[in-house]
Amino acid sequence: MSAMNFGSKSFKPRAPDKGAFPIDHFGECKIFKETFMKCLRDNSFDNSKCRLQSKDYLECRMENQLMAKEPMEKLGFKDLIDPPPSQSEGDTKP
C-alpha cells in the first residue's frame, strides 16, 4: 500500500462569490444589522420600508471589507443617494 500524501496540495482560500457574505466575527456592523432587523420586525418584514437601514448595513459591510465594494446604484439604491450638488447651487454671483 502506498502512503497517501495529503500535504502535497495546500488549501488556498478565495474571496466569496457575489451574494455570499463572510460572517462579521468582530461585530463591526452589528448595530446596523440590529437596526435593520428591528425595522423589519416593526414593519411585518416588509423590506421596502427598511431600505435606508439596508443601505446603511451594506455600506458598513463594504467599508469593513465584509463584502466587495459596489456602487450603491448597482445594488438598487439609486433613489436613496444624494445627487451631487450642482455648481450653480453655491454660486451667489450675479
C-alpha positions as CSV (number, residue, x, y, z in Angstrom):
1,M,0.0,0.0,0.0
2,S,1.3,3.4,-0.8
3,A,1.2,6.2,1.7
4,M,-1.4,9.0,1.0
5,N,0.2,12.3,0.9
6,F,-2.4,14.9,2.0
7,G,0.2,17.6,2.4
8,S,1.0,17.9,-1.3
9,K,-1.8,20.3,-2.1
10,S,-2.5,23.2,0.2
11,F,-5.9,24.9,0.6
12,K,-5.9,28.4,-0.8
13,P,-8.9,30.5,0.4
14,R,-10.5,32.8,-2.1
15,A,-13.0,35.6,-1.7
16,P,-16.6,34.6,-1.8
17,D,-18.7,34.9,-4.9
18,K,-21.1,37.9,-5.1
19,G,-24.0,37.2,-2.7
20,A,-22.0,35.1,-0.3
21,F,-21.2,37.2,2.8
22,P,-18.4,36.4,5.3
23,I,-19.5,36.4,8.9
24,D,-18.9,39.6,10.8
25,H,-16.8,37.9,13.5
26,F,-15.8,41.1,15.2
27,G,-19.3,42.7,15.2
28,E,-18.2,45.7,13.2
29,C,-21.6,46.1,11.6
30,K,-23.7,44.6,14.4
31,I,-25.5,47.9,15.2
32,F,-26.5,48.4,11.6
33,K,-27.7,44.7,11.3
34,E,-29.8,45.1,14.5
35,T,-31.3,48.3,13.3
36,F,-32.2,46.7,10.0
37,M,-33.7,43.6,11.8
38,K,-35.7,45.8,14.2
39,C,-37.1,47.8,11.2
40,L,-38.1,44.5,9.5
41,R,-39.9,43.2,12.7
42,D,-41.6,46.6,13.2
43,N,-42.9,46.6,9.6
44,S,-44.1,42.9,9.4
45,F,-40.9,42.1,7.4
46,D,-41.8,44.4,4.6
47,N,-38.3,45.2,3.4
48,S,-39.4,48.0,1.2
49,K,-40.0,50.1,4.4
50,C,-36.4,49.4,5.6
51,R,-34.4,50.3,2.5
52,L,-32.4,53.1,4.3
53,Q,-31.4,50.7,7.1
54,S,-30.5,48.0,4.5
55,K,-28.3,50.6,2.6
56,D,-26.5,51.6,5.8
57,Y,-25.8,47.9,6.7
58,L,-24.4,47.2,3.2
59,E,-22.3,50.3,3.3
60,C,-20.9,49.2,6.7
61,R,-20.0,45.8,5.3
62,M,-18.3,47.3,2.3
63,E,-16.3,49.7,4.5
64,N,-15.1,46.8,6.7
65,Q,-14.2,44.5,3.8
66,L,-17.0,42.1,4.6
67,M,-18.2,42.3,1.1
68,A,-16.9,43.6,-2.2
69,K,-17.3,47.3,-2.8
70,E,-20.1,48.0,-5.3
71,P,-21.7,51.3,-6.3
72,M,-25.0,51.7,-4.4
73,E,-26.8,52.3,-7.7
74,K,-25.8,48.8,-8.7
75,L,-27.3,47.4,-5.5
76,G,-30.7,49.0,-6.1
77,F,-30.3,52.2,-4.0
78,K,-30.1,54.8,-6.7
79,D,-33.1,56.6,-5.4
80,L,-31.6,56.9,-1.9
81,I,-28.3,58.5,-3.0
82,D,-27.9,62.3,-2.7
83,P,-27.3,63.8,-6.1
84,P,-24.0,65.7,-6.3
85,P,-24.5,69.4,-5.7
86,S,-24.7,71.4,-8.9
87,Q,-22.1,74.0,-9.4
88,S,-24.6,76.8,-9.9
89,E,-26.3,76.0,-6.5
90,G,-23.5,77.5,-4.4
91,D,-22.9,80.5,-6.7
92,T,-24.0,83.8,-5.4
93,K,-22.5,85.8,-8.2
94,P,-25.0,87.7,-10.4
